Every structure is written in structure tokens, then in C-alpha cells.
């Protein structure tokens, strides 16, 4: 039985942003930004150059879009502990990447900094943000994280930035789900839709782990929103994943030796996108 919709229908954000039904989105893991523990005074020019080089490797491989992410800022801080320097640095990087790559670009400000991500998206010209915990609450590596949907959407309205879409994880990685343990994956997916996200994301338990096909199918059937897989996609499982998903967000498996902190490997990128083209 098809569940009753919980939100008004909206156009498919994946198709509108990327111009295709099965989008491949590469993640640029930025070097540590000013204010992060491992920044150590590296000039912004060097940080930008690293991001641009990664963007070019992804572009040459043939991906459909990019996400700029402050993954070098480990350990991640809760949104209220992030300084303005993080948003300022990411806005500069996002603008430069978007201009150089000529691809749709999104933003993910860790950890779960939705309003900062919206500010970066507006300043940097990004078309979407990723928010790992959009609705409900979650015990993350950083501590208790509450869903920012209400505040973030009001902030988006203040910025007159309704064109910036929200990609929201359904069953968040890197933490425990004790608070929502009595809610099924279907209910969590519908919560995300009810709080007006544009795209749902299925993930594994941590960076590099894949969502199961059962979980992906469950999310797909629970809501009319598009669903993308946000971790653990490889050349070996992309066929099965794209048979269900509307796209994938990928990084680790395209890096040298499959390690997230290494640079994008052109051979891995080319081989992966060759497989995707055979599937599309």
C-alpha cells in the first residue's frame, strides 16, 4: 500500500540541478580551514588550489556535480561552536570551484551547520546544501545534534534563497540513533519530507560504508522525494545502487588507494564513470 504523501509535491531537484535522472556528485574534501585544529597556518591560496585540483580531476572523470565539504576540520564542531572564518573560507572555495569546474556545486558544512551552509551557498553560488541531520535529534560524534530544519528554512527565506535545495540524510552516519530508535526508517524518511527537504540521502554507518539495498529501497518507497546514496559507493556496487537510487555522492572510492584523505585518482575516476555511462 502506497503511503499517503506528507508534503506538497515538488519538482525533482536531482533532475533540475544536474539535468539527468542518475546524477554522480563528487565530494571535495577541503584541507583544514582557518580555525580548525590541523590548519597550522596554511595560506588560503594553497587550500583553494587543492580544491581546484580536486574539482578538475572530478570534472575530467565526467561527474555531474560537486560538493564542497570541510572534511579536513576534524574533529568537527557543533554548529554553534563554528566561527565565521569557516563560512568565509568555504564561500571563497565554493565560488572558485563553481567558476572553474562549470558544474553544479553544493555545500556541506560539518557538523550539521545548515544555516552556515546556506550562507556559503548564497555567497558562493551553490545550488544545494547537504545536511546530515535535518529532522529529529541524534547522538553524533560531536554530541547531541538537533534537526535544524525550522531555523534553516526561515534563514533561507530571509536570504531570499529558495533556489538553494536541501539534501538531507535519513538515517545518519557517525553516531547512535537511540533517540529515534522507536521510529522506523520509513518514518524517518517521511519526517525529512515533511520538513521540506528536496532530496533524501541513504548512507552507511560511517564515511566509506554503503547503505544497504534494503534501506535504500525502504527510503525510496516511503516518500516521493528523490533518493541518493551518500556513502560507500564503488565501481562494484554502483550498478545495484543506481537500479534504485536517483544518484550517488562519492569520494573515498575515487581517491588514491580508496582513502578519503588522499587526492582523487584519475584512473579510478575514469573507470567509475565509464561504468556509470554503461548503466545510464
C-alpha positions in Angstrom: 0.0 0.0 0.0 1.4 3.4 -1.0 1.7 5.7 2.0 -0.2 9.0 1.9 2.1 11.9 1.0 3.2 14.1 3.9 4.3 17.1 1.9 3.3 19.0 -1.2 4.7 17.6 -4.5 7.7 19.4 -5.9 9.8 19.1 -9.0 12.6 16.5 -8.9 15.6 18.5 -7.5 18.1 16.0 -8.9 16.9 16.4 -12.5 16.6 20.2 -12.2 20.1 20.6 -10.7 22.0 18.1 -12.8 20.0 17.7 -15.9 19.8 13.9 -15.7 18.0 11.3 -13.6 21.0 9.4 -12.3 23.4 12.1 -11.0 27.0 11.4 -9.9 28.2 14.0 -7.4 31.9 14.1 -6.3 32.9 15.4 -2.9 35.8 17.8 -2.5 37.3 17.2 1.0 38.8 20.5 1.7 42.1 20.8 3.6 41.9 22.0 7.2 40.4 25.5 7.1 41.4 28.5 9.3 40.3 27.8 12.8 40.5 24.0 12.5 42.9 22.1 14.7 45.1 20.9 11.8 45.1 24.2 9.9 48.6 25.2 11.1 48.7 28.5 9.1 48.4 27.1 5.6 47.6 30.0 3.2 44.1 30.2 1.8 45.6 30.2 -1.7 47.0 26.7 -1.1 43.7 25.5 0.3 41.9 26.9 -2.8 44.4 25.4 -5.2 44.0 22.0 -3.6 40.2 22.2 -4.0 40.5 23.4 -7.6 42.8 20.5 -8.4 40.3 18.0 -7.0 37.5 19.7 -8.9 39.4 19.3 -12.1 40.1 15.6 -11.5 36.4 15.0 -10.9 35.4 17.1 -13.9 37.8 15.3 -16.2 36.3 12.0 -15.0 32.9 13.2 -16.0 30.9 13.7 -12.8 27.7 15.7 -12.9 28.2 17.9 -9.9 30.4 18.6 -6.8 30.0 19.1 -3.1 32.5 21.3 -1.2 32.9 19.9 2.3 35.2 21.0 5.3 36.2 17.4 5.9 39.7 18.4 7.0 38.3 20.2 10.0 38.3 17.1 12.2 37.2 16.9 15.0 34.1 18.5 13.7 32.4 21.2 15.9 28.7 21.6 16.6 27.2 24.5 14.6 27.1 26.9 17.5 30.8 26.4 18.0 31.9 27.2 14.4 33.4 30.6 13.9 32.7 32.9 11.0 36.0 32.0 9.5 34.7 28.6 8.4 31.8 30.0 6.4 34.1 32.8 5.0 36.7 30.3 3.8 34.1 27.9 2.3 32.4 30.7 0.4 35.6 31.6 -1.3 36.4 27.9 -2.1 32.9 27.3 -3.3 32.9 30.3 -5.6 36.2 29.4 -7.1 35.3 25.7 -7.6 32.0 26.6 -9.2 33.6 29.1 -11.6 36.5 26.8 -12.6 34.6 23.5 -12.9 31.4 24.8 -14.6 29.4 22.2 -12.7 26.5 22.4 -10.3 28.0 22.8 -6.8 26.7 22.0 -3.3 27.9 22.7 0.2 28.2 20.6 3.4 29.4 22.5 6.5 30.3 19.9 9.2 29.0 19.3 11.6 25.4 19.8 10.6 25.8 23.6 10.2 22.7 24.2 7.9 22.5 28.0 8.3 26.2 28.4 7.7 25.9 26.2 4.6 23.1 28.3 3.3 25.2 31.5 3.8 28.1 29.8 1.9 25.7 28.7 -0.8 24.4 32.2 -1.4 27.8 33.8 -1.3 29.5 31.1 -3.4 26.7 30.5 -5.9 26.0 26.9 -4.9 22.7 25.3 -5.8 22.2 23.0 -2.8 23.3 22.1 0.7 23.7 18.7 2.4 22.5 18.5 6.0 23.3 15.2 7.7 20.6 15.6 10.4 17.6 17.6 9.2 14.8 16.5 11.4 14.5 14.9 14.9 17.6 14.6 17.1 20.7 12.4 17.1 23.6 11.4 19.3 26.5 12.2 17.0 30.3 12.0 17.4 30.0 15.7 18.3 27.3 15.2 20.9 23.6 15.8 20.8 22.6 17.2 17.4 19.1 18.6 16.9 17.5 18.9 13.5 17.8 22.5 12.2 15.1 22.4 9.6 12.8 25.1 11.1 15.6 27.6 11.7 17.4 26.9 8.5 14.3 27.3 6.3 13.5 30.6 8.0 17.0 31.7 7.4 16.8 30.6 3.7 13.6 32.7 3.4 15.4 35.7 4.9 18.2 35.4 2.3 15.6 35.1 -0.5 17.4 31.9 -1.4 14.6 29.5 -2.1 16.6 28.2 -5.1 19.1 26.5 -2.8 17.9 23.0 -2.4 18.3 20.8 0.7 19.7 17.3 0.5 19.0 15.6 3.9 20.2 12.3 5.3 17.5 10.0 6.6 19.4 7.6 8.9 22.5 9.5 9.9 26.0 8.0 9.9 28.7 8.6 12.6 26.7 8.1 15.8 23.8 6.5 17.6 20.1 6.5 16.8 18.9 5.9 20.4 16.6 8.9 20.5 14.8 7.8 17.4 15.0 4.1 18.0 11.2 3.8 18.1 10.9 5.3 14.6 11.2 3.2 11.5 13.3 4.1 8.5 10.1 4.8 6.7 9.0 7.3 9.4 12.4 9.0 9.4 12.2 9.4 5.6 8.8 10.9 5.9 10.0 13.2 8.6 12.6 14.6 6.2 10.0 15.1 3.5 7.5 16.7 6.0 10.2 19.2 7.0 10.5 20.2 3.3 13.8 18.7 2.3 14.2 18.3 -1.5 16.3 15.2 -1.7 16.7 12.2 0.7 20.1 10.6 1.3 20.8 7.0 2.3 24.1 6.2 4.0 26.1 3.5 5.8 27.4 3.8 9.4 30.4 6.0 8.6 32.3 7.6 5.7 33.1 4.9 3.1 30.3 2.5 4.3 27.5 1.8 1.9 23.8 1.9 2.6 22.1 -1.5 2.2 19.9 -2.1 -0.7 17.1 -2.9 1.7 17.4 0.5 3.4 17.7 2.3 0.0 14.5 0.5 -1.2 12.7 1.4 2.1 13.5 5.1 1.8 12.6 5.1 -1.9 9.2 3.6 -1.1 8.5 5.8 1.9 8.5 9.2 0.1 8.1 10.7 -3.4 11.3 12.7 -3.0 14.4 11.6 -5.0 16.9 9.5 -3.0 20.7 9.5 -3.5 23.3 7.3 -1.8 25.7 9.3 0.2 28.5 6.9 1.2 30.1 3.7 0.3 29.5 3.7 -3.5 32.1 1.8 -5.5 32.6 0.6 -9.0 31.5 -2.9 -7.8 28.2 -1.8 -6.3 27.1 1.1 -8.4 25.0 -1.0 -10.8 22.8 -2.3 -7.9 22.7 1.2 -6.3 21.7 3.0 -9.4 19.0 0.5 -10.2 17.2 2.0 -7.2 18.7 5.4 -6.5 18.4 8.7 -8.3 22.1 9.5 -7.9 25.2 9.0 -5.7 27.5 11.1 -3.7 31.0 9.7 -4.0 34.5 10.4 -2.7 36.5 7.7 -0.9 36.4 5.0 -3.6 37.7 7.5 -6.2 40.6 8.6 -4.1 44.1 7.1 -4.4 44.1 3.7 -2.6 40.4 4.3 -1.7 41.4 6.5 1.3 39.4 9.7 1.8 42.3 12.0 2.7 44.2 11.2 -0.5 43.7 13.1 -3.8 41.2 11.9 -6.4 42.8 9.2 -8.6 42.2 10.0 -12.3 42.2 6.3 -13.2 39.7 5.4 -10.6 37.5 8.3 -11.6 37.6 7.4 -15.3 36.9 3.7 -14.6 34.0 4.5 -12.3 32.4 7.0 -14.8 32.9 4.6 -17.7 30.8 2.0 -15.7 28.2 4.7 -14.9 27.9 5.5 -18.6 27.3 1.9 -19.4 24.5 1.9 -16.9 22.8 5.1 -17.9 
